[in-house]
């Protein structure tokens, strides 16, 4: 059975939209539509219902989807195995990392991976959650860390815990802000990350919840610079609690507004079709080991 047609079928099933699936596959919409029609003709079955809201799987399509996913997993496994046959093959592992993840955990994760496979070439890439998600979907990463709920049907995820966020302001602004919460928060510039960060959507939900319309927004994608800008009284920001506490311990002139403490789920994500990849299996085992070990230490 044609691999490209199966891949197209699963993407349309996941996205529920021809245009979005075409963007994911780097194809034109007519090409995606033609592949779906060709697959349906070959199988002599209708896999999708075309509706005004998008593409919806038929009952036959729902049954066919998990079988297609299994075939894609086998294809990926065969592809990975074939690469190992090369004379100069070196096992490599590509991991996507986001700023909220503790450096101590990444150090432990690196040590654990190299302990299991000393010859592996480990490549740790920084990015924001949306960027990491896209690289995983494009198979440029074996897996990566992701902040927020995982909604992509083509992705598998391992929940690692919650990352807590604190709202911080300059010490001189604490009294004016506390005098009239939450209305006073709208009078300050909000320093936040761009749309591809895991915290951006959560920030917008926070504004809606407290009916805040920020006076001004400043986009900054580097957490330490965000804290530095708050220290310079440029604005207020929601930052990882650990970083806020470290800044306070270092004598930075910031105040943590504890009543607005938030949390976001941290996941390790990877492609469903990559589930049988031995490198990915190594990574997921090591990730779970490190996070479970940290929880165990906290209990002690």
RODO-491889 format. One record per residue (C-alpha): residue number from 1; residue in three letters; y, z, x. Coordinates in nm, 2 decimals, decimal comma, padded with zeros to 4 digits. Each point is the difference from the previous one (the first is absolute). Last residue first. Layout:
RODO-491889
{r NUM ALA {Y Z X}},
...
end
This chain:
RODO-491889
{r 300 UNK {01,21 05,10 01,23}},
{r 299 UNK {00,09 -00,21 -00,30}},
{r 298 UNK {00,25 -00,20 00,20}},
{r 297 UNK {-00,27 -00,08 00,26}},
{r 296 UNK {-00,24 -00,12 -00,26}},
{r 295 UNK {00,28 -00,23 -00,15}},
{r 294 UNK {00,06 -00,14 00,35}},
{r 293 UNK {-00,37 -00,06 00,05}},
{r 292 UNK {-00,02 -00,18 -00,33}},
{r 291 UNK {00,29 -00,23 00,10}},
{r 290 UNK {-00,15 -00,08 00,34}},
{r 289 UNK {-00,35 -00,06 -00,13}},
{r 288 UNK {00,12 -00,22 -00,29}},
{r 287 UNK {00,20 -00,22 00,24}},
{r 286 UNK {-00,29 -00,02 00,24}},
{r 285 UNK {-00,24 -00,11 -00,27}},
{r 284 UNK {00,25 -00,25 -00,13}},
{r 283 UNK {00,05 -00,14 00,34}},
{r 282 UNK {-00,36 -00,04 00,09}},
{r 281 UNK {-00,08 -00,16 -00,33}},
{r 280 UNK {00,29 -00,24 00,06}},
{r 279 UNK {-00,15 -00,10 00,33}},
{r 278 UNK {-00,34 -00,03 -00,16}},
{r 277 UNK {00,13 -00,24 -00,27}},
{r 276 UNK {-00,19 00,06 -00,32}},
{r 275 UNK {00,30 00,09 -00,21}},
{r 274 UNK {00,21 -00,29 00,12}},
{r 273 UNK {-00,02 -00,17 -00,35}},
{r 272 UNK {00,17 00,30 -00,16}},
{r 271 UNK {00,29 -00,03 00,25}},
{r 270 UNK {00,13 00,33 00,16}},
{r 269 UNK {00,22 00,29 -00,09}},
{r 268 UNK {00,04 00,35 00,15}},
{r 267 UNK {00,19 00,20 -00,26}},
{r 266 UNK {00,29 00,25 -00,01}},
{r 265 UNK {00,11 00,13 -00,34}},
{r 264 UNK {00,37 00,07 -00,04}},
{r 263 UNK {00,16 00,34 -00,05}},
{r 262 UNK {00,35 00,13 -00,10}},
{r 261 UNK {00,21 00,30 00,07}},
{r 260 UNK {00,32 00,00 -00,21}},
{r 259 UNK {00,03 00,37 -00,05}},
{r 258 UNK {-00,03 00,05 00,38}},
{r 257 UNK {00,34 -00,14 00,08}},
{r 256 UNK {-00,05 00,00 00,38}},
{r 255 UNK {00,32 00,06 00,20}},
{r 254 UNK {00,11 -00,20 00,31}},
{r 253 UNK {00,21 00,09 00,30}},
{r 252 UNK {-00,27 -00,07 00,26}},
{r 251 UNK {-00,11 00,31 00,19}},
{r 250 UNK {-00,33 -00,13 00,13}},
{r 249 UNK {-00,19 00,20 -00,26}},
{r 248 UNK {00,20 -00,17 -00,27}},
{r 247 UNK {-00,10 -00,34 00,14}},
{r 246 UNK {-00,36 00,10 00,01}},
{r 245 UNK {00,02 00,12 -00,36}},
{r 244 UNK {00,14 -00,33 -00,11}},
{r 243 UNK {-00,26 -00,19 00,19}},
{r 242 UNK {-00,29 00,20 -00,16}},
{r 241 UNK {00,16 -00,04 -00,34}},
{r 240 UNK {-00,01 -00,38 00,02}},
{r 239 UNK {00,35 -00,12 -00,09}},
{r 238 UNK {00,21 -00,03 -00,32}},
{r 237 UNK {00,36 -00,07 00,10}},
{r 236 UNK {00,36 00,10 -00,02}},
{r 235 UNK {00,31 -00,17 00,14}},
{r 234 UNK {00,21 -00,08 00,30}},
{r 233 UNK {00,04 00,37 00,09}},
{r 232 UNK {-00,08 -00,06 00,37}},
{r 231 UNK {-00,31 00,21 -00,03}},
{r 230 UNK {-00,09 -00,22 -00,30}},
{r 229 UNK {00,03 -00,30 00,22}},
{r 228 UNK {-00,23 00,16 00,26}},
{r 227 UNK {-00,26 00,07 -00,26}},
{r 226 UNK {00,00 -00,37 -00,10}},
{r 225 UNK {-00,01 -00,09 00,36}},
{r 224 UNK {-00,32 00,20 00,04}},
{r 223 UNK {-00,16 -00,17 -00,30}},
{r 222 UNK {00,06 -00,36 00,12}},
{r 221 UNK {00,02 -00,25 -00,28}},
{r 220 UNK {00,37 00,05 -00,09}},
{r 219 UNK {00,16 -00,13 -00,32}},
{r 218 UNK {00,32 00,17 -00,10}},
{r 217 UNK {00,08 00,04 -00,37}},
{r 216 UNK {00,32 00,09 -00,17}},
{r 215 UNK {00,12 00,21 -00,30}},
{r 214 UNK {-00,36 00,05 -00,10}},
{r 213 UNK {-00,07 -00,02 -00,37}},
{r 212 UNK {-00,20 00,31 -00,08}},
{r 211 UNK {-00,17 00,06 -00,34}},
{r 210 UNK {-00,23 00,27 00,13}},
{r 209 UNK {-00,32 -00,18 -00,08}},
{r 208 UNK {00,16 -00,35 00,06}},
{r 207 UNK {00,11 00,10 00,35}},
{r 206 UNK {-00,35 00,14 00,08}},
{r 205 UNK {-00,16 -00,31 -00,12}},
{r 204 UNK {00,22 -00,20 00,23}},
{r 203 UNK {-00,10 00,22 00,29}},
{r 202 UNK {-00,37 -00,05 -00,08}},
{r 201 UNK {00,06 -00,37 00,01}},
{r 200 UNK {00,16 00,04 00,35}},
{r 199 UNK {-00,25 00,25 00,14}},
{r 198 UNK {-00,28 -00,24 00,08}},
{r 197 UNK {00,23 -00,22 00,20}},
{r 196 UNK {00,02 -00,37 -00,07}},
{r 195 UNK {00,32 00,04 -00,20}},
{r 194 UNK {00,21 00,13 00,28}},
{r 193 UNK {00,03 00,36 00,12}},
{r 192 UNK {00,26 00,25 -00,13}},
{r 191 UNK {00,34 00,15 00,08}},
{r 190 UNK {00,16 00,11 -00,33}},
{r 189 UNK {00,38 00,01 00,00}},
{r 188 UNK {00,13 00,30 -00,18}},
{r 187 UNK {00,16 00,05 -00,34}},
{r 186 UNK {-00,32 -00,06 -00,19}},
{r 185 UNK {-00,15 00,32 00,14}},
{r 184 UNK {00,27 00,20 -00,18}},
{r 183 UNK {-00,15 -00,08 -00,34}},
{r 182 UNK {-00,33 00,18 00,09}},
{r 181 UNK {00,13 00,27 00,06}},
{r 180 UNK {00,35 00,12 -00,04}},
{r 179 UNK {00,10 00,27 00,25}},
{r 178 UNK {-00,31 -00,07 00,21}},
{r 177 UNK {00,16 -00,32 00,14}},
{r 176 UNK {00,34 00,16 00,08}},
{r 175 UNK {-00,18 00,30 00,16}},
{r 174 UNK {-00,24 -00,21 00,22}},
{r 173 UNK {00,25 -00,25 00,13}},
{r 172 UNK {00,10 00,18 00,32}},
{r 171 UNK {-00,37 00,04 00,09}},
{r 170 UNK {-00,05 -00,38 -00,01}},
{r 169 UNK {-00,26 -00,11 -00,26}},
{r 168 UNK {-00,37 -00,01 -00,03}},
{r 167 UNK {-00,24 -00,08 -00,28}},
{r 166 UNK {-00,36 00,08 00,11}},
{r 165 UNK {-00,31 -00,21 -00,01}},
{r 164 UNK {-00,36 00,11 -00,01}},
{r 163 UNK {-00,28 -00,24 00,11}},
{r 162 UNK {-00,30 00,05 -00,21}},
{r 161 UNK {-00,36 -00,02 00,10}},
{r 160 UNK {-00,24 -00,25 00,17}},
{r 159 UNK {-00,11 -00,21 -00,30}},
{r 158 UNK {-00,22 -00,28 00,12}},
{r 157 UNK {00,08 -00,35 -00,14}},
{r 156 UNK {-00,17 -00,33 -00,08}},
{r 155 UNK {00,23 -00,30 -00,05}},
{r 154 UNK {-00,07 -00,32 -00,20}},
{r 153 UNK {00,11 00,17 -00,33}},
{r 152 UNK {00,35 00,07 00,14}},
{r 151 UNK {00,14 00,31 -00,16}},
{r 150 UNK {-00,01 00,26 00,28}},
{r 149 UNK {00,23 00,29 -00,10}},
{r 148 UNK {00,24 00,11 00,27}},
{r 147 UNK {00,01 00,00 00,38}},
{r 146 UNK {-00,23 -00,23 00,19}},
{r 145 UNK {-00,18 00,04 00,33}},
{r 144 UNK {-00,19 -00,30 00,14}},
{r 143 UNK {-00,31 -00,21 00,01}},
{r 142 UNK {-00,17 -00,28 00,19}},
{r 141 UNK {00,34 -00,16 00,05}},
{r 140 UNK {00,10 -00,36 00,00}},
{r 139 UNK {-00,23 -00,06 -00,29}},
{r 138 UNK {00,29 -00,14 -00,22}},
{r 137 UNK {-00,06 00,28 -00,25}},
{r 136 UNK {00,00 00,25 00,29}},
{r 135 UNK {00,33 -00,15 00,13}},
{r 134 UNK {00,15 00,01 -00,35}},
{r 133 UNK {-00,09 00,37 -00,05}},
{r 132 UNK {00,14 00,09 00,35}},
{r 131 UNK {00,33 -00,17 -00,09}},
{r 130 UNK {00,03 00,18 -00,33}},
{r 129 UNK {-00,08 00,33 00,16}},
{r 128 UNK {00,25 -00,03 00,28}},
{r 127 UNK {-00,10 -00,12 00,34}},
{r 126 UNK {-00,14 00,11 00,33}},
{r 125 UNK {-00,30 -00,17 00,16}},
{r 124 UNK {-00,29 00,18 00,18}},
{r 123 UNK {-00,22 -00,24 00,20}},
{r 122 UNK {-00,33 00,15 00,13}},
{r 121 UNK {-00,21 -00,21 00,23}},
{r 120 UNK {-00,35 00,15 -00,02}},
{r 119 UNK {-00,19 00,08 00,32}},
{r 118 UNK {-00,02 00,37 -00,05}},
{r 117 UNK {-00,15 -00,03 -00,34}},
{r 116 UNK {-00,07 00,34 -00,18}},
{r 115 UNK {00,22 00,20 00,24}},
{r 114 UNK {00,26 -00,28 -00,01}},
{r 113 UNK {00,02 00,04 -00,38}},
{r 112 UNK {00,02 00,38 00,02}},
{r 111 UNK {00,27 00,00 00,27}},
{r 110 UNK {00,21 -00,25 -00,20}},
{r 109 UNK {-00,04 00,21 -00,32}},
{r 108 UNK {00,09 00,32 00,18}},
{r 107 UNK {00,32 -00,16 00,13}},
{r 106 UNK {00,07 -00,15 -00,34}},
{r 105 UNK {-00,04 00,35 -00,15}},
{r 104 UNK {00,24 00,15 00,24}},
{r 103 UNK {00,25 -00,28 -00,07}},
{r 102 UNK {00,01 00,12 -00,36}},
{r 101 UNK {00,01 -00,29 -00,25}},
{r 100 UNK {00,35 -00,03 -00,16}},
{r 99 UNK {00,10 -00,29 00,23}},
{r 98 UNK {-00,26 -00,26 -00,11}},
{r 97 UNK {-00,30 -00,13 00,20}},
{r 96 UNK {-00,20 -00,32 -00,05}},
{r 95 UNK {-00,33 -00,01 00,20}},
{r 94 UNK {-00,15 -00,30 00,18}},
{r 93 UNK {-00,34 00,06 00,16}},
{r 92 UNK {-00,14 -00,22 00,28}},
{r 91 UNK {-00,35 -00,08 00,12}},
{r 90 UNK {00,02 -00,22 00,31}},
{r 89 UNK {-00,17 -00,34 -00,01}},
{r 88 UNK {00,00 -00,19 00,33}},
{r 87 UNK {-00,33 -00,19 -00,04}},
{r 86 UNK {00,04 -00,04 -00,38}},
{r 85 UNK {-00,28 00,12 -00,21}},
{r 84 UNK {00,20 00,30 -00,13}},
{r 83 UNK {00,22 -00,25 -00,20}},
{r 82 UNK {-00,30 -00,11 -00,20}},
{r 81 UNK {-00,06 00,36 -00,11}},
{r 80 UNK {00,35 00,03 -00,14}},
{r 79 UNK {-00,03 -00,33 -00,19}},
{r 78 UNK {-00,34 00,11 -00,14}},
{r 77 UNK {00,14 00,33 -00,12}},
{r 76 UNK {00,30 -00,19 -00,16}},
{r 75 UNK {-00,24 -00,24 -00,18}},
{r 74 UNK {-00,21 00,29 -00,11}},
{r 73 UNK {00,30 00,18 -00,14}},
{r 72 UNK {00,11 -00,32 -00,18}},
{r 71 UNK {-00,34 -00,03 -00,16}},
{r 70 UNK {00,02 00,36 -00,12}},
{r 69 UNK {00,35 -00,06 -00,14}},
{r 68 UNK {-00,13 -00,31 -00,19}},
{r 67 UNK {-00,27 00,22 -00,16}},
{r 66 UNK {00,25 00,26 -00,10}},
{r 65 UNK {00,22 -00,27 -00,16}},
{r 64 UNK {-00,27 -00,19 -00,20}},
{r 63 UNK {-00,05 00,27 -00,26}},
{r 62 UNK {00,37 00,02 -00,07}},
{r 61 UNK {00,03 -00,38 00,00}},
{r 60 UNK {-00,28 -00,03 -00,26}},
{r 59 UNK {00,19 00,25 -00,22}},
{r 58 UNK {00,31 -00,21 00,05}},
{r 57 UNK {00,24 00,10 00,27}},
{r 56 UNK {00,37 -00,01 -00,09}},
{r 55 UNK {00,25 -00,24 00,17}},
{r 54 UNK {00,37 00,06 -00,09}},
{r 53 UNK {00,22 00,16 -00,26}},
{r 52 UNK {00,03 -00,31 -00,22}},
{r 51 UNK {-00,38 -00,03 00,01}},
{r 50 UNK {-00,25 -00,22 00,19}},
{r 49 UNK {-00,35 00,15 -00,05}},
{r 48 UNK {-00,20 00,00 00,32}},
{r 47 UNK {-00,36 -00,06 00,11}},
{r 46 UNK {-00,11 -00,27 -00,23}},
{r 45 UNK {-00,36 -00,11 00,08}},
{r 44 UNK {-00,16 -00,32 00,12}},
{r 43 UNK {-00,05 00,15 00,35}},
{r 42 UNK {00,13 -00,32 00,17}},
{r 41 UNK {00,26 -00,06 -00,27}},
{r 40 UNK {00,13 00,36 00,02}},
{r 39 UNK {00,01 -00,03 00,38}},
{r 38 UNK {00,19 -00,33 -00,02}},
{r 37 UNK {00,24 00,14 -00,26}},
{r 36 UNK {00,08 00,30 00,23}},
{r 35 UNK {00,05 -00,22 00,30}},
{r 34 UNK {00,23 -00,23 -00,20}},
{r 33 UNK {00,21 00,29 -00,11}},
{r 32 UNK {00,04 00,13 00,36}},
{r 31 UNK {00,10 -00,35 00,12}},
{r 30 UNK {00,25 -00,03 -00,29}},
{r 29 UNK {00,15 00,34 00,10}},
{r 28 UNK {00,05 -00,11 00,36}},
{r 27 UNK {-00,18 00,18 00,27}},
{r 26 UNK {00,08 00,29 00,23}},
{r 25 UNK {-00,28 00,21 -00,14}},
{r 24 UNK {00,22 00,29 -00,09}},
{r 23 UNK {00,27 -00,23 -00,13}},
{r 22 UNK {-00,25 -00,20 -00,21}},
{r 21 UNK {-00,13 00,33 -00,15}},
{r 20 UNK {00,35 00,10 -00,10}},
{r 19 UNK {00,06 -00,34 -00,17}},
{r 18 UNK {-00,34 -00,01 -00,17}},
{r 17 UNK {00,03 00,35 -00,15}},
{r 16 UNK {-00,25 00,27 -00,08}},
{r 15 UNK {00,04 00,12 00,36}},
{r 14 UNK {-00,36 00,13 00,06}},
{r 13 UNK {-00,17 -00,27 -00,21}},
{r 12 UNK {00,22 -00,27 00,16}},
{r 11 UNK {-00,09 00,14 00,34}},
{r 10 UNK {-00,37 00,02 -00,09}},
{r 9 UNK {-00,02 -00,36 -00,12}},
{r 8 UNK {00,19 -00,14 00,30}},
{r 7 UNK {-00,24 00,17 00,24}},
{r 6 UNK {-00,29 -00,14 -00,20}},
{r 5 UNK {00,15 -00,35 00,01}},
{r 4 UNK {00,06 00,02 00,37}},
{r 3 UNK {-00,35 00,12 00,07}},
{r 2 UNK {-00,16 -00,29 -00,18}},
{r 1 UNK {-00,35 00,09 -00,13}},
end
